[in-house]
């Protein structure tokens, strides 16, 4: 994977940023650990998978939760925070509706017909009854999305590394001695 890209991504956090910014001072000892900003396959792909998992769950405050989980799981902190935004305010509607449909399918619930002309009381009742399929679909969908994100990023990282090593070996072979 492009190490330079991820190094640029985490460089502002790494270079004594905790000393300069007042709100990061309490976390200086925690943020000083090198694993949270290291650029290797395990931490970056783990950060991508973690961020994608948390990013599609139906709750508010994805970024702080992803930061706390990245600190607990020792994955790349900036990558985990940025990959949370796979789901964003523009895409939450379709994501949550798809998760609801997946959860309703897994629970074998009939699909309740939603339409725009429903009275407010019916909307509130249906929303109160739809939390189980929504959360089941969200957790299953988040596992699938994070596994797919991990596999794709891991594969891309390995392919780029293999290509770079082959190019380096070819340059070594072609170099006159």
Rosetta constraint file for C-alpha pairs under 8 A:
AtomPair CA 1 CA 41 HARMONIC 7.81 0.50
AtomPair CA 1 CA 156 HARMONIC 6.45 0.50
AtomPair CA 1 CA 157 HARMONIC 4.04 0.50
AtomPair CA 1 CA 158 HARMONIC 7.20 0.50
AtomPair CA 1 CA 159 HARMONIC 7.98 0.50
AtomPair CA 1 CA 160 HARMONIC 5.56 0.50
AtomPair CA 1 CA 161 HARMONIC 6.57 0.50
AtomPair CA 2 CA 6 HARMONIC 6.78 0.50
AtomPair CA 2 CA 157 HARMONIC 7.80 0.50
AtomPair CA 2 CA 160 HARMONIC 7.67 0.50
AtomPair CA 3 CA 7 HARMONIC 5.91 0.50
AtomPair CA 3 CA 39 HARMONIC 6.50 0.50
AtomPair CA 3 CA 40 HARMONIC 7.92 0.50
AtomPair CA 4 CA 8 HARMONIC 6.09 0.50
AtomPair CA 5 CA 9 HARMONIC 6.22 0.50
AtomPair CA 6 CA 10 HARMONIC 6.27 0.50
AtomPair CA 6 CA 39 HARMONIC 6.48 0.50
AtomPair CA 6 CA 79 HARMONIC 7.95 0.50
AtomPair CA 7 CA 11 HARMONIC 5.74 0.50
AtomPair CA 7 CA 39 HARMONIC 6.59 0.50
AtomPair CA 8 CA 12 HARMONIC 7.58 0.50
AtomPair CA 9 CA 78 HARMONIC 7.00 0.50
AtomPair CA 9 CA 79 HARMONIC 7.91 0.50
AtomPair CA 10 CA 14 HARMONIC 6.27 0.50
AtomPair CA 10 CA 37 HARMONIC 5.95 0.50
AtomPair CA 10 CA 78 HARMONIC 6.07 0.50
AtomPair CA 11 CA 15 HARMONIC 6.26 0.50
AtomPair CA 12 CA 17 HARMONIC 6.64 0.50
AtomPair CA 13 CA 17 HARMONIC 5.38 0.50
AtomPair CA 13 CA 18 HARMONIC 7.42 0.50
AtomPair CA 13 CA 37 HARMONIC 7.96 0.50
AtomPair CA 14 CA 32 HARMONIC 7.98 0.50
AtomPair CA 14 CA 37 HARMONIC 6.86 0.50
AtomPair CA 16 CA 20 HARMONIC 6.76 0.50
AtomPair CA 17 CA 21 HARMONIC 6.18 0.50
AtomPair CA 17 CA 24 HARMONIC 7.79 0.50
AtomPair CA 18 CA 22 HARMONIC 7.52 0.50
AtomPair CA 18 CA 24 HARMONIC 4.89 0.50
AtomPair CA 18 CA 25 HARMONIC 5.42 0.50
AtomPair CA 18 CA 27 HARMONIC 7.41 0.50
AtomPair CA 18 CA 28 HARMONIC 5.56 0.50
AtomPair CA 18 CA 31 HARMONIC 7.57 0.50
AtomPair CA 19 CA 24 HARMONIC 7.33 0.50
AtomPair CA 19 CA 25 HARMONIC 6.02 0.50
AtomPair CA 19 CA 28 HARMONIC 7.31 0.50
AtomPair CA 20 CA 25 HARMONIC 8.00 0.50
AtomPair CA 21 CA 25 HARMONIC 6.79 0.50
AtomPair CA 24 CA 28 HARMONIC 6.37 0.50
AtomPair CA 27 CA 31 HARMONIC 5.92 0.50
AtomPair CA 28 CA 32 HARMONIC 5.88 0.50
AtomPair CA 29 CA 33 HARMONIC 7.23 0.50
AtomPair CA 31 CA 36 HARMONIC 7.02 0.50
AtomPair CA 34 CA 38 HARMONIC 5.99 0.50
AtomPair CA 35 CA 43 HARMONIC 7.50 0.50
AtomPair CA 35 CA 74 HARMONIC 6.34 0.50
AtomPair CA 35 CA 75 HARMONIC 6.80 0.50
AtomPair CA 35 CA 76 HARMONIC 6.87 0.50
AtomPair CA 36 CA 43 HARMONIC 7.79 0.50
AtomPair CA 36 CA 70 HARMONIC 7.68 0.50
AtomPair CA 36 CA 71 HARMONIC 7.03 0.50
AtomPair CA 36 CA 74 HARMONIC 6.05 0.50
AtomPair CA 36 CA 75 HARMONIC 5.69 0.50
AtomPair CA 36 CA 76 HARMONIC 4.62 0.50
AtomPair CA 36 CA 77 HARMONIC 5.26 0.50
AtomPair CA 37 CA 76 HARMONIC 5.27 0.50
AtomPair CA 37 CA 77 HARMONIC 6.33 0.50
AtomPair CA 37 CA 78 HARMONIC 7.33 0.50
AtomPair CA 38 CA 43 HARMONIC 6.94 0.50
AtomPair CA 38 CA 76 HARMONIC 6.43 0.50
AtomPair CA 39 CA 43 HARMONIC 6.83 0.50
AtomPair CA 39 CA 44 HARMONIC 6.45 0.50
AtomPair CA 39 CA 76 HARMONIC 7.47 0.50
AtomPair CA 40 CA 44 HARMONIC 6.10 0.50
AtomPair CA 41 CA 45 HARMONIC 5.85 0.50
AtomPair CA 41 CA 154 HARMONIC 6.92 0.50
AtomPair CA 41 CA 157 HARMONIC 6.83 0.50
AtomPair CA 42 CA 46 HARMONIC 5.86 0.50
AtomPair CA 42 CA 75 HARMONIC 7.62 0.50
AtomPair CA 43 CA 47 HARMONIC 5.98 0.50
AtomPair CA 43 CA 74 HARMONIC 7.31 0.50
AtomPair CA 43 CA 75 HARMONIC 4.40 0.50
AtomPair CA 43 CA 76 HARMONIC 5.01 0.50
AtomPair CA 44 CA 48 HARMONIC 6.25 0.50
AtomPair CA 44 CA 75 HARMONIC 6.70 0.50
AtomPair CA 44 CA 76 HARMONIC 5.46 0.50
AtomPair CA 44 CA 79 HARMONIC 6.46 0.50
AtomPair CA 44 CA 80 HARMONIC 7.98 0.50
AtomPair CA 45 CA 49 HARMONIC 6.19 0.50
AtomPair CA 45 CA 149 HARMONIC 7.90 0.50
AtomPair CA 45 CA 150 HARMONIC 5.52 0.50
AtomPair CA 45 CA 153 HARMONIC 5.89 0.50
AtomPair CA 45 CA 154 HARMONIC 6.06 0.50
AtomPair CA 46 CA 50 HARMONIC 6.02 0.50
AtomPair CA 46 CA 75 HARMONIC 5.78 0.50
AtomPair CA 46 CA 76 HARMONIC 7.39 0.50
AtomPair CA 46 CA 80 HARMONIC 7.88 0.50
AtomPair CA 46 CA 150 HARMONIC 6.78 0.50
AtomPair CA 47 CA 51 HARMONIC 6.00 0.50
AtomPair CA 47 CA 70 HARMONIC 6.87 0.50
AtomPair CA 47 CA 75 HARMONIC 5.23 0.50
AtomPair CA 47 CA 76 HARMONIC 5.26 0.50
AtomPair CA 47 CA 77 HARMONIC 6.78 0.50
AtomPair CA 47 CA 79 HARMONIC 5.41 0.50
AtomPair CA 47 CA 80 HARMONIC 4.14 0.50
AtomPair CA 47 CA 81 HARMONIC 7.94 0.50
AtomPair CA 47 CA 83 HARMONIC 7.55 0.50
AtomPair CA 48 CA 52 HARMONIC 6.11 0.50
AtomPair CA 48 CA 79 HARMONIC 6.14 0.50
AtomPair CA 48 CA 80 HARMONIC 5.49 0.50
AtomPair CA 48 CA 83 HARMONIC 5.58 0.50
AtomPair CA 48 CA 146 HARMONIC 7.58 0.50
AtomPair CA 48 CA 149 HARMONIC 6.63 0.50
AtomPair CA 48 CA 150 HARMONIC 6.60 0.50
AtomPair CA 48 CA 153 HARMONIC 7.74 0.50
AtomPair CA 49 CA 53 HARMONIC 6.11 0.50
AtomPair CA 49 CA 80 HARMONIC 7.72 0.50
AtomPair CA 49 CA 145 HARMONIC 7.92 0.50
AtomPair CA 49 CA 146 HARMONIC 4.42 0.50
AtomPair CA 49 CA 147 HARMONIC 6.61 0.50
AtomPair CA 49 CA 149 HARMONIC 5.64 0.50
AtomPair CA 49 CA 150 HARMONIC 5.11 0.50
AtomPair CA 50 CA 54 HARMONIC 6.29 0.50
AtomPair CA 50 CA 66 HARMONIC 7.17 0.50
AtomPair CA 50 CA 69 HARMONIC 7.81 0.50
AtomPair CA 50 CA 70 HARMONIC 7.40 0.50
AtomPair CA 50 CA 80 HARMONIC 6.11 0.50
AtomPair CA 50 CA 83 HARMONIC 7.99 0.50
AtomPair CA 50 CA 84 HARMONIC 7.95 0.50
AtomPair CA 50 CA 146 HARMONIC 6.73 0.50
AtomPair CA 51 CA 55 HARMONIC 5.74 0.50
AtomPair CA 51 CA 66 HARMONIC 6.12 0.50
AtomPair CA 51 CA 79 HARMONIC 7.64 0.50
AtomPair CA 51 CA 80 HARMONIC 4.56 0.50
AtomPair CA 51 CA 81 HARMONIC 6.21 0.50
AtomPair CA 51 CA 82 HARMONIC 7.20 0.50
AtomPair CA 51 CA 83 HARMONIC 4.67 0.50
AtomPair CA 51 CA 84 HARMONIC 4.20 0.50
AtomPair CA 51 CA 85 HARMONIC 7.74 0.50
AtomPair CA 51 CA 146 HARMONIC 7.89 0.50
AtomPair CA 52 CA 56 HARMONIC 6.66 0.50
AtomPair CA 52 CA 83 HARMONIC 5.76 0.50
AtomPair CA 52 CA 84 HARMONIC 5.43 0.50
AtomPair CA 52 CA 85 HARMONIC 7.81 0.50
AtomPair CA 52 CA 86 HARMONIC 6.29 0.50
AtomPair CA 52 CA 87 HARMONIC 7.97 0.50
AtomPair CA 52 CA 142 HARMONIC 7.04 0.50
AtomPair CA 52 CA 145 HARMONIC 6.64 0.50
AtomPair CA 52 CA 146 HARMONIC 5.30 0.50
AtomPair CA 52 CA 149 HARMONIC 7.23 0.50
AtomPair CA 53 CA 57 HARMONIC 7.15 0.50
AtomPair CA 53 CA 84 HARMONIC 7.73 0.50
AtomPair CA 53 CA 142 HARMONIC 4.67 0.50
AtomPair CA 53 CA 143 HARMONIC 6.31 0.50
AtomPair CA 53 CA 145 HARMONIC 6.75 0.50
AtomPair CA 53 CA 146 HARMONIC 5.12 0.50
AtomPair CA 54 CA 62 HARMONIC 6.37 0.50
AtomPair CA 54 CA 65 HARMONIC 7.67 0.50
AtomPair CA 54 CA 66 HARMONIC 6.47 0.50
AtomPair CA 54 CA 84 HARMONIC 6.31 0.50
AtomPair CA 54 CA 142 HARMONIC 7.28 0.50
AtomPair CA 55 CA 62 HARMONIC 6.12 0.50
AtomPair CA 55 CA 83 HARMONIC 7.40 0.50
AtomPair CA 55 CA 84 HARMONIC 4.25 0.50
AtomPair CA 55 CA 85 HARMONIC 6.10 0.50
AtomPair CA 55 CA 86 HARMONIC 6.17 0.50
AtomPair CA 55 CA 87 HARMONIC 5.41 0.50
AtomPair CA 56 CA 84 HARMONIC 7.87 0.50
AtomPair CA 56 CA 86 HARMONIC 7.55 0.50
AtomPair CA 56 CA 87 HARMONIC 5.63 0.50
AtomPair CA 56 CA 92 HARMONIC 7.81 0.50
AtomPair CA 56 CA 95 HARMONIC 7.18 0.50
AtomPair CA 56 CA 96 HARMONIC 7.92 0.50
AtomPair CA 56 CA 138 HARMONIC 6.85 0.50
AtomPair CA 56 CA 141 HARMONIC 8.00 0.50
AtomPair CA 56 CA 142 HARMONIC 6.13 0.50
AtomPair CA 57 CA 135 HARMONIC 7.71 0.50
AtomPair CA 57 CA 138 HARMONIC 5.60 0.50
AtomPair CA 57 CA 139 HARMONIC 6.94 0.50
AtomPair CA 57 CA 142 HARMONIC 6.94 0.50
AtomPair CA 58 CA 96 HARMONIC 7.10 0.50
AtomPair CA 58 CA 135 HARMONIC 7.34 0.50
AtomPair CA 58 CA 138 HARMONIC 7.11 0.50
AtomPair CA 61 CA 65 HARMONIC 6.53 0.50
AtomPair CA 62 CA 66 HARMONIC 6.00 0.50
AtomPair CA 62 CA 84 HARMONIC 6.73 0.50
AtomPair CA 63 CA 67 HARMONIC 6.15 0.50
AtomPair CA 63 CA 81 HARMONIC 5.78 0.50
AtomPair CA 63 CA 84 HARMONIC 6.60 0.50
AtomPair CA 64 CA 68 HARMONIC 6.16 0.50
AtomPair CA 65 CA 69 HARMONIC 6.05 0.50
AtomPair CA 66 CA 70 HARMONIC 5.92 0.50
AtomPair CA 66 CA 80 HARMONIC 6.32 0.50
AtomPair CA 66 CA 81 HARMONIC 5.91 0.50
AtomPair CA 66 CA 84 HARMONIC 7.07 0.50
AtomPair CA 67 CA 71 HARMONIC 6.24 0.50
AtomPair CA 67 CA 77 HARMONIC 6.29 0.50
AtomPair CA 67 CA 80 HARMONIC 7.02 0.50
AtomPair CA 67 CA 81 HARMONIC 6.12 0.50
AtomPair CA 68 CA 72 HARMONIC 6.26 0.50
AtomPair CA 69 CA 73 HARMONIC 5.94 0.50
AtomPair CA 70 CA 74 HARMONIC 5.56 0.50
AtomPair CA 70 CA 75 HARMONIC 5.21 0.50
AtomPair CA 70 CA 76 HARMONIC 6.75 0.50
AtomPair CA 70 CA 77 HARMONIC 5.61 0.50
AtomPair CA 70 CA 80 HARMONIC 6.52 0.50
AtomPair CA 71 CA 75 HARMONIC 6.89 0.50
AtomPair CA 71 CA 77 HARMONIC 7.02 0.50
AtomPair CA 75 CA 80 HARMONIC 7.47 0.50
AtomPair CA 76 CA 80 HARMONIC 6.21 0.50
AtomPair CA 77 CA 81 HARMONIC 6.22 0.50
AtomPair CA 78 CA 82 HARMONIC 6.11 0.50
AtomPair CA 79 CA 83 HARMONIC 5.95 0.50
AtomPair CA 80 CA 84 HARMONIC 6.40 0.50
AtomPair CA 81 CA 85 HARMONIC 7.64 0.50
AtomPair CA 87 CA 91 HARMONIC 5.92 0.50
AtomPair CA 87 CA 92 HARMONIC 6.14 0.50
AtomPair CA 87 CA 95 HARMONIC 7.65 0.50
AtomPair CA 88 CA 92 HARMONIC 5.99 0.50
AtomPair CA 89 CA 93 HARMONIC 7.89 0.50
AtomPair CA 91 CA 95 HARMONIC 6.17 0.50
AtomPair CA 92 CA 96 HARMONIC 5.83 0.50
AtomPair CA 93 CA 97 HARMONIC 6.09 0.50
AtomPair CA 94 CA 98 HARMONIC 6.03 0.50
AtomPair CA 95 CA 99 HARMONIC 6.15 0.50
AtomPair CA 96 CA 100 HARMONIC 6.01 0.50
AtomPair CA 96 CA 134 HARMONIC 7.07 0.50
AtomPair CA 96 CA 138 HARMONIC 7.39 0.50
AtomPair CA 97 CA 101 HARMONIC 6.22 0.50
AtomPair CA 97 CA 134 HARMONIC 7.97 0.50
AtomPair CA 98 CA 102 HARMONIC 6.13 0.50
AtomPair CA 98 CA 137 HARMONIC 7.87 0.50
AtomPair CA 99 CA 103 HARMONIC 6.07 0.50
AtomPair CA 99 CA 133 HARMONIC 7.73 0.50
AtomPair CA 99 CA 134 HARMONIC 5.68 0.50
AtomPair CA 99 CA 135 HARMONIC 7.63 0.50
AtomPair CA 99 CA 136 HARMONIC 7.79 0.50
AtomPair CA 99 CA 137 HARMONIC 4.36 0.50
AtomPair CA 99 CA 138 HARMONIC 5.07 0.50
AtomPair CA 99 CA 141 HARMONIC 6.60 0.50
AtomPair CA 100 CA 104 HARMONIC 6.03 0.50
AtomPair CA 100 CA 130 HARMONIC 7.52 0.50
AtomPair CA 100 CA 133 HARMONIC 5.41 0.50
AtomPair CA 100 CA 134 HARMONIC 4.14 0.50
AtomPair CA 100 CA 135 HARMONIC 7.55 0.50
AtomPair CA 100 CA 136 HARMONIC 7.97 0.50
AtomPair CA 100 CA 137 HARMONIC 5.70 0.50
AtomPair CA 100 CA 138 HARMONIC 7.42 0.50
AtomPair CA 101 CA 105 HARMONIC 6.06 0.50
AtomPair CA 101 CA 111 HARMONIC 7.65 0.50
AtomPair CA 101 CA 133 HARMONIC 7.50 0.50
AtomPair CA 101 CA 134 HARMONIC 7.67 0.50
AtomPair CA 101 CA 137 HARMONIC 7.24 0.50
AtomPair CA 102 CA 106 HARMONIC 6.19 0.50
AtomPair CA 102 CA 133 HARMONIC 7.46 0.50
AtomPair CA 102 CA 134 HARMONIC 7.95 0.50
AtomPair CA 102 CA 136 HARMONIC 7.97 0.50
AtomPair CA 102 CA 137 HARMONIC 4.94 0.50
AtomPair CA 102 CA 141 HARMONIC 7.91 0.50
AtomPair CA 103 CA 107 HARMONIC 6.04 0.50
AtomPair CA 103 CA 132 HARMONIC 7.52 0.50
AtomPair CA 103 CA 133 HARMONIC 4.01 0.50
AtomPair CA 103 CA 134 HARMONIC 5.73 0.50
AtomPair CA 103 CA 135 HARMONIC 7.21 0.50
AtomPair CA 103 CA 136 HARMONIC 5.11 0.50
AtomPair CA 103 CA 137 HARMONIC 3.85 0.50
AtomPair CA 103 CA 138 HARMONIC 7.49 0.50
AtomPair CA 104 CA 108 HARMONIC 5.76 0.50
AtomPair CA 104 CA 109 HARMONIC 4.97 0.50
AtomPair CA 104 CA 110 HARMONIC 7.03 0.50
AtomPair CA 104 CA 111 HARMONIC 7.00 0.50
AtomPair CA 104 CA 133 HARMONIC 5.00 0.50
AtomPair CA 104 CA 134 HARMONIC 7.66 0.50
AtomPair CA 104 CA 137 HARMONIC 7.56 0.50
AtomPair CA 105 CA 109 HARMONIC 6.33 0.50
AtomPair CA 106 CA 133 HARMONIC 7.92 0.50
AtomPair CA 106 CA 137 HARMONIC 7.74 0.50
AtomPair CA 107 CA 133 HARMONIC 6.88 0.50
AtomPair CA 114 CA 118 HARMONIC 7.53 0.50
AtomPair CA 118 CA 122 HARMONIC 6.47 0.50
AtomPair CA 118 CA 123 HARMONIC 6.61 0.50
AtomPair CA 119 CA 123 HARMONIC 6.51 0.50
AtomPair CA 120 CA 124 HARMONIC 6.28 0.50
AtomPair CA 121 CA 125 HARMONIC 6.23 0.50
AtomPair CA 122 CA 126 HARMONIC 6.11 0.50
AtomPair CA 123 CA 127 HARMONIC 6.09 0.50
AtomPair CA 124 CA 128 HARMONIC 6.12 0.50
AtomPair CA 125 CA 129 HARMONIC 6.30 0.50
AtomPair CA 126 CA 130 HARMONIC 6.07 0.50
AtomPair CA 127 CA 131 HARMONIC 6.86 0.50
AtomPair CA 130 CA 134 HARMONIC 6.14 0.50
AtomPair CA 131 CA 135 HARMONIC 6.03 0.50
AtomPair CA 132 CA 136 HARMONIC 6.11 0.50
AtomPair CA 133 CA 137 HARMONIC 5.88 0.50
AtomPair CA 134 CA 138 HARMONIC 5.93 0.50
AtomPair CA 135 CA 139 HARMONIC 6.08 0.50
AtomPair CA 136 CA 140 HARMONIC 6.19 0.50
AtomPair CA 137 CA 141 HARMONIC 5.75 0.50
AtomPair CA 138 CA 142 HARMONIC 5.80 0.50
AtomPair CA 139 CA 143 HARMONIC 6.15 0.50
AtomPair CA 140 CA 144 HARMONIC 6.29 0.50
AtomPair CA 141 CA 145 HARMONIC 6.00 0.50
AtomPair CA 142 CA 146 HARMONIC 5.90 0.50
AtomPair CA 143 CA 147 HARMONIC 6.00 0.50
AtomPair CA 144 CA 148 HARMONIC 6.10 0.50
AtomPair CA 145 CA 149 HARMONIC 6.02 0.50
AtomPair CA 146 CA 150 HARMONIC 5.96 0.50
AtomPair CA 147 CA 151 HARMONIC 6.07 0.50
AtomPair CA 148 CA 152 HARMONIC 6.02 0.50
AtomPair CA 149 CA 153 HARMONIC 5.95 0.50
AtomPair CA 150 CA 154 HARMONIC 5.86 0.50
AtomPair CA 151 CA 155 HARMONIC 5.99 0.50
AtomPair CA 152 CA 156 HARMONIC 6.05 0.50
AtomPair CA 153 CA 157 HARMONIC 5.96 0.50
AtomPair CA 154 CA 158 HARMONIC 6.20 0.50
AtomPair CA 155 CA 159 HARMONIC 6.09 0.50
AtomPair CA 156 CA 160 HARMONIC 6.09 0.50
AtomPair CA 157 CA 161 HARMONIC 6.12 0.50
AtomPair CA 158 CA 162 HARMONIC 5.98 0.50
AtomPair CA 159 CA 163 HARMONIC 6.07 0.50
AtomPair CA 160 CA 164 HARMONIC 6.07 0.50
AtomPair CA 161 CA 165 HARMONIC 6.15 0.50
AtomPair CA 162 CA 166 HARMONIC 6.15 0.50
AtomPair CA 163 CA 167 HARMONIC 6.12 0.50
AtomPair CA 164 CA 168 HARMONIC 6.13 0.50
AtomPair CA 165 CA 169 HARMONIC 6.11 0.50
AtomPair CA 166 CA 170 HARMONIC 6.08 0.50
AtomPair CA 167 CA 171 HARMONIC 6.20 0.50
AtomPair CA 168 CA 172 HARMONIC 6.23 0.50
AtomPair CA 169 CA 173 HARMONIC 6.17 0.50
AtomPair CA 170 CA 174 HARMONIC 6.12 0.50
AtomPair CA 171 CA 175 HARMONIC 5.96 0.50
